[in-house]
Amino acid sequence: MKNVIALILAGGMLSVSLHAAGDTKAGKVVYDAKCKTCHGADGAGNAVLAKTLKITIPDIRTPEVQKVTDDEIKKGIQVGKGDMKPVKGLSDKQIEDVIAFSRTLLKP
Ligand code: HEC
C-alpha cells in the first residue's frame, strides 16, 4: 500500500514538472478551434482531409508523436512543419495549453 501511494505521488510530481505550465481544459478549447479540423477530435487525424489535400496527418495519440518535445511542437505551431502550416493568432499561453491538451490524447 505504501508503495502504491509513493508511485502515485511520484507520477503526480512527474506530470506536474513536465507539463506544469499548460491548462488542459483551456487547451481543449484552443484545440477544438485551431487543430481539430486537421487532427480530428481524438487526435487520430482527419483522414478525409488528408486524402483531399494529399498530405499525411500524424496520429497524435501514438507514442512516436508523444515523444516530440513541447518545444518542437510549439515551433511547429508557430512556424509550421512540413504540411502543417503555422497556426496563427495563438498566445504563448494558448500554445502551452494546447500542447498540454495534446498530451492527454495519448492512447492508454
Ligand atoms: C492544416 C492542418 C493542420 C492544422 C490546422 C494543425 N496541424 Fe498539426 N500537423 C499537421 C500535419 C500535416 C502534420 C505533419 C507535419 C510533418 O511532419 O510534415 C502535423 C503535425 C503535428 C504534430 C506532430 C509533431 C511534430 O513535430 O511532428 C503535432 C503534435 C501537431 N501537429 C499538433 C497540432 C496542434 C496542437 C495544432 C493546433 C494548434 C495543429 N497541429 C494544427 C496538420 C495540421
Backbone and ligand atoms as CSV (ligand in chain L), in Angstrom:
chain,resi,resn,atom,element,x,y,z
A,1,MET,N,N,0.829,-1.200,0.000
A,1,MET,CA,C,0.000,0.000,0.000
A,1,MET,C,C,0.872,1.262,0.000
A,2,LYS,N,N,1.885,1.260,0.856
A,2,LYS,CA,C,2.814,2.392,0.880
A,2,LYS,C,C,3.422,2.644,-0.495
A,3,ASN,N,N,3.795,1.521,-1.133
A,3,ASN,CA,C,4.410,1.637,-2.457
A,3,ASN,C,C,3.470,2.280,-3.462
A,4,VAL,N,N,2.221,1.871,-3.368
A,4,VAL,CA,C,1.230,2.416,-4.297
A,4,VAL,C,C,1.136,3.932,-4.118
A,5,ILE,N,N,1.082,4.354,-2.875
A,5,ILE,CA,C,0.978,5.794,-2.606
A,5,ILE,C,C,2.221,6.516,-3.132
A,6,ALA,N,N,3.381,5.928,-2.895
A,6,ALA,CA,C,4.616,6.546,-3.369
A,6,ALA,C,C,4.592,6.680,-4.891
A,7,LEU,N,N,4.095,5.643,-5.555
A,7,LEU,CA,C,4.028,5.658,-7.021
A,7,LEU,C,C,3.114,6.775,-7.514
A,8,ILE,N,N,1.964,6.860,-6.881
A,8,ILE,CA,C,1.004,7.894,-7.286
A,8,ILE,C,C,1.626,9.276,-7.090
A,9,LEU,N,N,2.277,9.443,-5.940
A,9,LEU,CA,C,2.921,10.734,-5.669
A,9,LEU,C,C,3.987,11.038,-6.710
A,10,ALA,N,N,4.832,10.030,-6.992
A,10,ALA,CA,C,5.914,10.239,-7.949
A,10,ALA,C,C,5.328,10.571,-9.313
A,11,GLY,N,N,4.297,9.828,-9.714
A,11,GLY,CA,C,3.671,10.065,-11.006
A,11,GLY,C,C,3.094,11.457,-11.070
A,12,GLY,N,N,2.458,11.871,-10.007
A,12,GLY,CA,C,1.858,13.191,-9.956
A,12,GLY,C,C,2.910,14.279,-10.097
A,13,MET,N,N,4.014,14.102,-9.402
A,13,MET,CA,C,5.063,15.114,-9.455
A,13,MET,C,C,5.696,15.174,-10.828
A,14,LEU,N,N,5.835,13.998,-11.431
A,14,LEU,CA,C,6.438,13.944,-12.754
A,14,LEU,C,C,5.586,14.725,-13.753
A,15,SER,N,N,4.281,14.459,-13.729
A,15,SER,CA,C,3.447,15.135,-14.716
A,15,SER,C,C,3.414,16.633,-14.428
A,16,VAL,N,N,3.482,16.995,-13.169
A,16,VAL,CA,C,3.492,18.420,-12.847
A,16,VAL,C,C,4.772,19.065,-13.374
A,17,SER,N,N,5.909,18.388,-13.154
A,17,SER,CA,C,7.148,19.030,-13.574
A,17,SER,C,C,7.273,19.076,-15.098
A,18,LEU,N,N,6.687,18.081,-15.785
A,18,LEU,CA,C,6.799,18.078,-17.245
A,18,LEU,C,C,5.837,19.065,-17.896
A,19,HIS,N,N,4.651,19.162,-17.363
A,19,HIS,CA,C,3.633,19.963,-18.032
A,19,HIS,C,C,3.015,20.963,-17.079
A,20,ALA,N,N,3.860,21.577,-16.276
A,20,ALA,CA,C,3.336,22.461,-15.245
A,20,ALA,C,C,2.564,23.629,-15.839
A,21,ALA,N,N,3.018,24.098,-16.999
A,21,ALA,CA,C,2.504,25.360,-17.493
A,21,ALA,C,C,1.108,25.257,-18.113
A,22,GLY,N,N,0.817,24.113,-18.723
A,22,GLY,CA,C,-0.380,24.055,-19.544
A,22,GLY,C,C,-1.659,23.734,-18.799
A,23,ASP,N,N,-2.725,24.367,-19.205
A,23,ASP,CA,C,-4.049,24.115,-18.655
A,23,ASP,C,C,-4.812,23.297,-19.706
A,24,THR,N,N,-5.051,22.018,-19.403
A,24,THR,CA,C,-5.604,21.137,-20.431
A,24,THR,C,C,-7.031,21.527,-20.829
A,25,LYS,N,N,-7.785,22.081,-19.894
A,25,LYS,CA,C,-9.171,22.480,-20.221
A,25,LYS,C,C,-9.173,23.631,-21.216
A,26,ALA,N,N,-8.359,24.646,-20.915
A,26,ALA,CA,C,-8.253,25.779,-21.840
A,26,ALA,C,C,-7.651,25.288,-23.160
A,27,GLY,N,N,-6.744,24.312,-23.059
A,27,GLY,CA,C,-6.103,23.765,-24.252
A,27,GLY,C,C,-7.086,23.086,-25.180
A,28,LYS,N,N,-8.088,22.436,-24.613
A,28,LYS,CA,C,-9.080,21.758,-25.449
A,28,LYS,C,C,-9.862,22.772,-26.285
A,29,VAL,N,N,-10.146,23.919,-25.684
A,29,VAL,CA,C,-10.880,24.964,-26.402
A,29,VAL,C,C,-10.052,25.421,-27.617
A,30,VAL,N,N,-8.750,25.615,-27.381
A,30,VAL,CA,C,-7.866,26.017,-28.467
A,30,VAL,C,C,-7.798,24.898,-29.514
A,31,TYR,N,N,-7.657,23.683,-29.044
A,31,TYR,CA,C,-7.553,22.537,-29.951
A,31,TYR,C,C,-8.793,22.438,-30.848
A,32,ASP,N,N,-9.961,22.527,-30.223
A,32,ASP,CA,C,-11.197,22.409,-30.990
A,32,ASP,C,C,-11.301,23.504,-32.050
A,33,ALA,N,N,-10.795,24.698,-31.718
A,33,ALA,CA,C,-10.894,25.816,-32.649
A,33,ALA,C,C,-9.820,25.777,-33.730
A,34,LYS,N,N,-8.618,25.336,-33.379
A,34,LYS,CA,C,-7.483,25.527,-34.289
A,34,LYS,C,C,-6.852,24.247,-34.835
A,35,CYS,N,N,-7.114,23.125,-34.227
A,35,CYS,CA,C,-6.365,21.914,-34.585
A,35,CYS,C,C,-7.264,20.776,-35.039
A,36,LYS,N,N,-8.493,20.767,-34.539
A,36,LYS,CA,C,-9.394,19.644,-34.744
A,36,LYS,C,C,-9.663,19.370,-36.227
A,37,THR,N,N,-9.780,20.431,-37.014
A,37,THR,CA,C,-10.074,20.257,-38.442
A,37,THR,C,C,-9.093,19.271,-39.068
A,38,CYS,N,N,-7.834,19.406,-38.744
A,38,CYS,CA,C,-6.817,18.531,-39.333
A,38,CYS,C,C,-6.576,17.283,-38.486
A,39,HIS,N,N,-6.522,17.461,-37.186
A,39,HIS,CA,C,-6.076,16.349,-36.340
A,39,HIS,C,C,-7.217,15.507,-35.783
A,40,GLY,N,N,-8.466,15.947,-35.984
A,40,GLY,CA,C,-9.605,15.175,-35.509
A,40,GLY,C,C,-9.826,15.372,-34.014
A,41,ALA,N,N,-11.066,15.132,-33.571
A,41,ALA,CA,C,-11.419,15.373,-32.174
A,41,ALA,C,C,-10.541,14.558,-31.232
A,42,ASP,N,N,-10.177,13.345,-31.629
A,42,ASP,CA,C,-9.412,12.479,-30.725
A,42,ASP,C,C,-7.925,12.438,-31.057
A,43,GLY,N,N,-7.499,13.216,-32.064
A,43,GLY,CA,C,-6.082,13.267,-32.409
A,43,GLY,C,C,-5.664,12.259,-33.467
A,44,ALA,N,N,-6.602,11.442,-33.914
A,44,ALA,CA,C,-6.252,10.397,-34.879
A,44,ALA,C,C,-5.915,10.982,-36.253
A,45,GLY,N,N,-6.408,12.172,-36.518
A,45,GLY,CA,C,-6.175,12.795,-37.823
A,45,GLY,C,C,-7.412,12.698,-38.686
A,46,ASN,N,N,-7.661,13.748,-39.461
A,46,ASN,CA,C,-8.818,13.799,-40.340
A,46,ASN,C,C,-8.450,13.126,-41.664
A,47,ALA,N,N,-8.856,11.869,-41.806
A,47,ALA,CA,C,-8.447,11.061,-42.957
A,47,ALA,C,C,-8.967,11.640,-44.272
A,48,VAL,N,N,-10.185,12.133,-44.244
A,48,VAL,CA,C,-10.791,12.676,-45.464
A,48,VAL,C,C,-10.009,13.900,-45.940
A,49,LEU,N,N,-9.726,14.779,-44.979
A,49,LEU,CA,C,-8.972,15.991,-45.313
A,49,LEU,C,C,-7.569,15.630,-45.811
A,50,ALA,N,N,-6.945,14.697,-45.127
A,50,ALA,CA,C,-5.589,14.283,-45.511
A,50,ALA,C,C,-5.583,13.787,-46.955
A,51,LYS,N,N,-6.611,13.010,-47.307
A,51,LYS,CA,C,-6.708,12.474,-48.657
A,51,LYS,C,C,-6.940,13.592,-49.669
A,52,THR,N,N,-7.861,14.493,-49.318
A,52,THR,CA,C,-8.173,15.605,-50.205
A,52,THR,C,C,-6.943,16.465,-50.461
A,53,LEU,N,N,-6.210,16.766,-49.402
A,53,LEU,CA,C,-5.039,17.631,-49.532
A,53,LEU,C,C,-3.791,16.847,-49.930
A,54,LYS,N,N,-3.935,15.526,-50.016
A,54,LYS,CA,C,-2.804,14.647,-50.320
A,54,LYS,C,C,-1.645,14.874,-49.351
A,55,ILE,N,N,-1.977,14.929,-48.081
A,55,ILE,CA,C,-0.939,15.054,-47.055
A,55,ILE,C,C,-1.128,13.934,-46.030
A,56,THR,N,N,-0.103,13.725,-45.227
A,56,THR,CA,C,-0.213,12.759,-44.141
A,56,THR,C,C,-0.335,13.528,-42.837
A,57,ILE,N,N,-1.402,13.259,-42.114
A,57,ILE,CA,C,-1.574,13.908,-40.816
A,57,ILE,C,C,-1.250,12.871,-39.738
A,58,PRO,N,N,-0.206,13.124,-38.966
A,58,PRO,CA,C,0.189,12.120,-37.982
A,58,PRO,C,C,-0.863,11.938,-36.890
A,59,ASP,N,N,-0.912,10.728,-36.356
A,59,ASP,CA,C,-1.829,10.397,-35.274
A,59,ASP,C,C,-1.206,10.865,-33.956
A,60,ILE,N,N,-1.793,11.904,-33.381
A,60,ILE,CA,C,-1.226,12.498,-32.156
A,60,ILE,C,C,-1.244,11.509,-30.998
A,61,ARG,N,N,-2.088,10.466,-31.104
A,61,ARG,CA,C,-2.216,9.532,-29.989
A,61,ARG,C,C,-1.060,8.541,-29.889
A,62,THR,N,N,-0.211,8.504,-30.908
A,62,THR,CA,C,0.837,7.478,-30.912
A,62,THR,C,C,2.036,7.889,-30.052
A,63,PRO,N,N,2.736,6.895,-29.509
A,63,PRO,CA,C,3.925,7.188,-28.702
A,63,PRO,C,C,4.973,7.967,-29.502
A,64,GLU,N,N,5.061,7.730,-30.814
A,64,GLU,CA,C,6.044,8.445,-31.639
A,64,GLU,C,C,5.807,9.948,-31.572
A,65,VAL,N,N,4.552,10.331,-31.766
A,65,VAL,CA,C,4.255,11.762,-31.745
A,65,VAL,C,C,4.366,12.306,-30.321
A,66,GLN,N,N,3.997,11.491,-29.343
A,66,GLN,CA,C,4.077,11.972,-27.964
A,66,GLN,C,C,5.526,12.165,-27.521
A,67,LYS,N,N,6.455,11.559,-28.255
A,67,LYS,CA,C,7.868,11.718,-27.929
A,67,LYS,C,C,8.397,13.092,-28.357
A,68,VAL,N,N,7.711,13.710,-29.292
A,68,VAL,CA,C,8.125,15.034,-29.751
A,68,VAL,C,C,8.040,15.999,-28.561
A,69,THR,N,N,9.091,16.788,-28.370
A,69,THR,CA,C,9.118,17.656,-27.184
A,69,THR,C,C,8.151,18.835,-27.326
A,70,ASP,N,N,7.806,19.410,-26.188
A,70,ASP,CA,C,6.929,20.580,-26.176
A,70,ASP,C,C,7.497,21.696,-27.056
A,71,ASP,N,N,8.822,21.889,-26.953
A,71,ASP,CA,C,9.447,22.964,-27.731
A,71,ASP,C,C,9.289,22.744,-29.232
A,72,GLU,N,N,9.454,21.480,-29.652
A,72,GLU,CA,C,9.311,21.187,-31.082
A,72,GLU,C,C,7.875,21.390,-31.545
A,73,ILE,N,N,6.929,20.949,-30.715
A,73,ILE,CA,C,5.525,21.123,-31.088
A,73,ILE,C,C,5.208,22.618,-31.176
A,74,LYS,N,N,5.729,23.359,-30.195
A,74,LYS,CA,C,5.500,24.808,-30.179
A,74,LYS,C,C,6.027,25.439,-31.470
A,75,LYS,N,N,7.220,25.017,-31.858
A,75,LYS,CA,C,7.823,25.545,-33.072
A,75,LYS,C,C,6.948,25.200,-34.285
A,76,GLY,N,N,6.466,23.947,-34.302
A,76,GLY,CA,C,5.591,23.516,-35.397
A,76,GLY,C,C,4.346,24.386,-35.487
A,77,ILE,N,N,3.807,24.740,-34.325
A,77,ILE,CA,C,2.606,25.574,-34.301
A,77,ILE,C,C,2.945,26.999,-34.762
A,78,GLN,N,N,4.097,27.502,-34.331
A,78,GLN,CA,C,4.427,28.895,-34.637
A,78,GLN,C,C,4.955,29.123,-36.050
A,79,VAL,N,N,5.838,28.224,-36.489
A,79,VAL,CA,C,6.443,28.460,-37.809
A,79,VAL,C,C,6.055,27.406,-38.839
A,80,GLY,N,N,5.329,26.379,-38.387
A,80,GLY,CA,C,4.915,25.337,-39.306
A,80,GLY,C,C,5.937,24.223,-39.380
A,81,LYS,N,N,5.492,23.073,-39.868
A,81,LYS,CA,C,6.387,21.930,-40.018
A,81,LYS,C,C,5.837,21.073,-41.144
A,82,GLY,N,N,6.607,20.915,-42.199
A,82,GLY,CA,C,6.127,20.115,-43.327
A,82,GLY,C,C,4.794,20.656,-43.823
A,83,ASP,N,N,3.803,19.777,-43.866
A,83,ASP,CA,C,2.488,20.180,-44.358
A,83,ASP,C,C,1.636,20.872,-43.300
A,84,MET,N,N,2.150,20.964,-42.093
A,84,MET,CA,C,1.404,21.706,-41.076
A,84,MET,C,C,1.800,23.167,-41.158
A,85,LYS,N,N,0.842,23.975,-41.560
A,85,LYS,CA,C,1.083,25.417,-41.681
A,85,LYS,C,C,1.127,26.027,-40.288
A,86,PRO,N,N,1.797,27.168,-40.140
A,86,PRO,CA,C,1.775,27.827,-38.832
A,86,PRO,C,C,0.337,28.122,-38.423
A,87,VAL,N,N,0.037,27.938,-37.148
A,87,VAL,CA,C,-1.293,28.258,-36.660
A,87,VAL,C,C,-1.222,29.658,-36.065
A,88,LYS,N,N,-1.926,30.565,-36.721
A,88,LYS,CA,C,-1.818,31.983,-36.353
A,88,LYS,C,C,-2.747,32.353,-35.208
A,89,GLY,N,N,-2.401,33.434,-34.528
A,89,GLY,CA,C,-3.304,34.042,-33.569
A,89,GLY,C,C,-3.344,33.384,-32.206
A,90,LEU,N,N,-2.308,32.601,-31.867
A,90,LEU,CA,C,-2.298,31.981,-30.543
A,90,LEU,C,C,-1.230,32.638,-29.670
A,91,SER,N,N,-1.581,32.898,-28.424
A,91,SER,CA,C,-0.605,33.439,-27.473
A,91,SER,C,C,0.279,32.295,-26.985
A,92,ASP,N,N,1.402,32.638,-26.364
A,92,ASP,CA,C,2.286,31.619,-25.787
A,92,ASP,C,C,1.522,30.722,-24.822
A,93,LYS,N,N,0.686,31.348,-24.032
A,93,LYS,CA,C,-0.111,30.608,-23.044
A,93,LYS,C,C,-1.046,29.622,-23.745
A,94,GLN,N,N,-1.696,30.072,-24.813
A,94,GLN,CA,C,-2.613,29.189,-25.531
A,94,GLN,C,C,-1.856,28.019,-26.160
A,95,ILE,N,N,-0.631,28.289,-26.614
A,95,ILE,CA,C,0.172,27.218,-27.194
A,95,ILE,C,C,0.553,26.203,-26.113
A,96,GLU,N,N,0.965,26.706,-24.951
A,96,GLU,CA,C,1.278,25.810,-23.832
A,96,GLU,C,C,0.058,24.954,-23.484
A,97,ASP,N,N,-1.095,25.592,-23.420
A,97,ASP,CA,C,-2.315,24.880,-23.047
A,97,ASP,C,C,-2.669,23.810,-24.082
A,98,VAL,N,N,-2.555,24.159,-25.352
A,98,VAL,CA,C,-2.967,23.200,-26.375
A,98,VAL,C,C,-1.972,22.024,-26.436
A,99,ILE,N,N,-0.715,22.297,-26.130
A,99,ILE,CA,C,0.255,21.198,-26.066
A,99,ILE,C,C,-0.086,20.290,-24.883
A,100,ALA,N,N,-0.406,20.904,-23.745
A,100,ALA,CA,C,-0.791,20.117,-22.570
A,100,ALA,C,C,-2.005,19.249,-22.905
A,101,PHE,N,N,-2.960,19.833,-23.645
A,101,PHE,CA,C,-4.134,19.038,-24.024
A,101,PHE,C,C,-3.741,17.898,-24.971
A,102,SER,N,N,-2.841,18.183,-25.922
A,102,SER,CA,C,-2.406,17.143,-26.866
A,102,SER,C,C,-1.832,15.941,-26.112
A,103,ARG,N,N,-1.175,16.221,-24.992
A,103,ARG,CA,C,-0.583,15.141,-24.189
A,103,ARG,C,C,-1.648,14.218,-23.611
A,104,THR,N,N,-2.864,14.732,-23.443
A,104,THR,CA,C,-3.920,13.902,-22.863
A,104,THR,C,C,-4.509,12.952,-23.908
A,105,LEU,N,N,-4.134,13.138,-25.182
A,105,LEU,CA,C,-4.723,12.323,-26.245
A,105,LEU,C,C,-3.994,10.993,-26.427
A,106,LEU,N,N,-2.838,10.835,-25.767
A,106,LEU,CA,C,-2.069,9.603,-25.889
A,106,LEU,C,C,-2.954,8.385,-25.596
A,107,LYS,N,N,-2.842,7.383,-26.469
A,107,LYS,CA,C,-3.616,6.151,-26.288
A,107,LYS,C,C,-3.246,5.481,-24.977
A,108,PRO,N,N,-4.216,5.026,-24.221
A,108,PRO,CA,C,-3.892,4.395,-22.945
A,108,PRO,C,C,-3.142,3.080,-23.158
L,1,HEC,C1,C,-3.753,22.363,-41.830
L,1,HEC,C2,C,-3.882,21.172,-40.994
L,1,HEC,C3,C,-3.280,21.230,-39.599
L,1,HEC,C4,C,-3.622,22.061,-38.558
L,1,HEC,C5,C,-4.672,23.172,-38.547
L,1,HEC,C6,C,-2.813,21.652,-37.433
L,1,HEC,N1,N,-1.981,20.625,-37.802
L,1,HEC,FE1,FE,-0.659,19.671,-36.594
L,1,HEC,N2,N,0.079,18.648,-38.194
L,1,HEC,C7,C,-0.431,18.689,-39.479
L,1,HEC,C8,C,0.440,17.936,-40.355
L,1,HEC,C9,C,0.224,17.728,-41.835
L,1,HEC,C10,C,1.495,17.451,-39.550
L,1,HEC,C11,C,2.729,16.652,-40.012
L,1,HEC,C12,C,3.861,17.624,-40.211
L,1,HEC,C13,C,5.072,16.963,-40.785
L,1,HEC,O1,O,5.850,16.396,-40.010
L,1,HEC,O2,O,5.231,17.034,-42.004
L,1,HEC,C14,C,1.222,17.898,-38.190
L,1,HEC,C15,C,1.998,17.584,-37.082
L,1,HEC,C16,C,1.618,17.828,-35.785
L,1,HEC,C17,C,2.234,17.262,-34.620
L,1,HEC,C18,C,3.385,16.279,-34.621
L,1,HEC,C19,C,4.562,16.991,-34.055
L,1,HEC,C20,C,5.767,17.014,-34.886
L,1,HEC,O3,O,6.530,17.984,-34.685
L,1,HEC,O4,O,5.997,16.098,-35.694
L,1,HEC,C21,C,1.593,17.756,-33.526
L,1,HEC,C22,C,1.856,17.447,-32.059
L,1,HEC,C23,C,0.585,18.663,-34.022
L,1,HEC,N3,N,0.613,18.673,-35.394
L,1,HEC,C24,C,-0.251,19.402,-33.218
L,1,HEC,C25,C,-1.086,20.400,-33.705
L,1,HEC,C26,C,-1.774,21.345,-32.860
L,1,HEC,C27,C,-1.693,21.366,-31.332
L,1,HEC,C28,C,-2.495,22.160,-33.683
L,1,HEC,C29,C,-3.370,23.335,-33.308
L,1,HEC,C30,C,-2.709,24.435,-32.610
L,1,HEC,C31,C,-2.275,21.703,-35.047
L,1,HEC,N4,N,-1.409,20.650,-35.009
L,1,HEC,C32,C,-2.869,22.244,-36.180
L,1,HEC,C33,C,-1.580,19.353,-39.866
L,1,HEC,C34,C,-2.229,20.336,-39.114
